[in-house]
Amino acid sequence: MKTSRIIKPLVGLAAMIAAAATANAAVPEVKAVPGEFIVKMKQAVDTSSIKSLSASLNAEGAEIVSEKGKVLLVKRNQLETAGFSMNALKNSGLVEYVEPNYIYNALNLPDDPMMDQLWGLINEGQSVGDLGEGTPDMDIDAEKAWSITTGSEDIVVAVIDTGVDYRIADLAPNMWANQAELNGQPGVDDDGNGFVDDVYGYDFVNNDGDPLDDHGHGSHCSGTIGARGNDANGIVGVAWNVKIMGLKFLSASGSGSLDAAVRAIDYAVANGANIMSNSWGGGPRSEALLEAIQRANEAGVSFIAAAGNHSANNDASPTYPANYEVDNVISVAAIDNRGQLASFSCYGSTTVHVAAPGVDILSTTPDGFKSWRGTSMATPHVSGVAALLLAQEPNLSPAEIRERIVFSARPKATLRNKVASNGIVNAYHALTNTAAPIDLMDPYFWPQEAAEHSTAHPYADNANESITFTKEGAEYIAVHFSRFETEGGYDFVIFKDAEGAEVARWSGTYDDSFSPSVPGDTIIIEFVSDSSVTKYGFDIDGIAFREAEGE
């Protein structure tokens, strides 16, 4: 049985899931491996200098994380406080920066009910799990994209995650293989890349050549990216023909360290990956991780990352690695089968680039097909689209790939000011380099009039109030909130039509946003709060309406 080299208790996936399940979840707590620090040296490092450097840094041990980046993993006495150790390393005069060996977590939200349709690829309005019927065509337009290309075996997507179960029938034909190791001698570094027996990738948790998934998260992401298609078996990925490189840096508990993340990124770059899919996060800003992503950008490798599952505005409260301002980073939010931003999804009008299907997504795991939810499930949809795009236009740079994906996203009213593209990733329009049609149900494009209403700031406990707006002759009506902040998951604004039928409800933060559009000429807005924790409330500053034909 494999043993993780991280032997101290870590924040596991279960704790992360519990936190993300509530729309009001706080930003995940920062965790680090006790006694371990990531250090960038001022001078070059190599294996011959490790022993002397370790002694100079008064360390119990040191390992090279990135020779090119001059980055070491330094181990100090765990009885020292982190602050003492970091100050001692900084004051040595040998280092450029020091940071804790942060711990990251997988960003999925597992769900028990199975679904039997891949609505994210082809949405015909089918019922999905607990969500009920979806909105037809609320998908990534995979079917139309496949008429152009189903991908290329020349494109390699590195799934940096919990590993990949390369034995799964839908994944096995599309696994990247290191041919020198596949046809070489066991226990020998046949290709001289510094890694032994790395046939399908590498395991940076246990430092061996077998990235077999012992959790399921990485395999689930891999299936969405590139499960083999047209083979009368299981499911199909966004890119039918692609190569998946398995890079395991998250353990069976769903947690992994900063040094392992940096090593995985550098491995992907050195071994020919074109795209990295990253459905993980949780640590604070790290210079070592930033520099690894920058090295990937310089090598022409895209870095696609989950925006996060704690319902935060990433413009104000960054989530890493999705928030790094590097040209190859594409940050991905999650939507449900009706095109609504998922209740758990982070967002950001400038720092989150695009949304993708991320609720009740069916894919491959070592234990069969399972439906999971999270920005983890949204991210591989975008990774798959990037793989299709590179198959069609292999000379695109990471910056050009991001620009194309943002430009070609399908606009959706519910995503306006939530992601930079205001829309959902669209494979067909990305491949054809065309703009998707505007959302005619977006109140942004309708006639507008001034209107005012505000709650108390902050609102009171046990609030219960109602306000009605009417625009005679309107076919649809919506209101605009200049500011909207309620206690997520506990205090709600409910939107109803003239008959009192509920159309939608909001909880959380929706600044500078139009409400869902309500059919008819009247919108009723009800606000209810619980008996504890109050927030700002909301300010309405206008209405928008779609006029009935002939008006």
CORRAJO-V190268 format. One record per run of one state. SS is the DSSP state (~ for helix, > for strand, _ for the rest). FROM is the first residue (numbers start at 1). LEN is the number of residues. If there is no record, write none. Layout:
BEGIN
SS_FROM_LEN + SS_FROM_LEN
END
This chain:
BEGIN
__1_12 + ~_13_8 + __21_11 + >_32_10 + __42_5 + ~_47_10 + __57_4 + >_61_6 + __67_4 + >_71_5 + __76_6 + ~_82_9 + __91_4 + >_95_12 + __107_2 + >_109_2 + __111_16 + >_127_2 + ~_129_3 + >_132_2 + __134_8 + ~_142_5 + __147_4 + >_151_11 + __162_7 + ~_169_4 + __173_2 + >_175_1 + __176_3 + ~_179_4 + __183_18 + >_201_3 + __204_4 + >_208_1 + __209_8 + ~_217_10 + __227_14 + >_241_8 + __249_6 + >_255_3 + ~_258_13 + __271_4 + >_275_4 + __279_1 + >_280_2 + __282_5 + ~_287_12 + __299_3 + >_302_5 + __307_6 + >_313_1 + __314_15 + >_329_7 + __336_5 + >_341_1 + __342_5 + >_347_1 + __348_6 + >_354_4 + __358_3 + >_361_5 + __366_2 + >_368_6 + __374_1 + ~_375_18 + __393_5 + ~_398_11 + __409_1 + >_410_2 + __412_1 + ~_413_3 + __416_7 + >_423_2 + __425_2 + ~_427_6 + __433_10 + ~_443_3 + __446_1 + >_447_8 + __455_9 + >_464_7 + __471_3 + >_474_12 + __486_6 + >_492_5 + __497_5 + >_502_5 + __507_2 + >_509_1 + __510_3 + >_513_2 + __515_3 + >_518_2 + __520_2 + >_522_7 + __529_8 + >_537_11 + __548_4
END
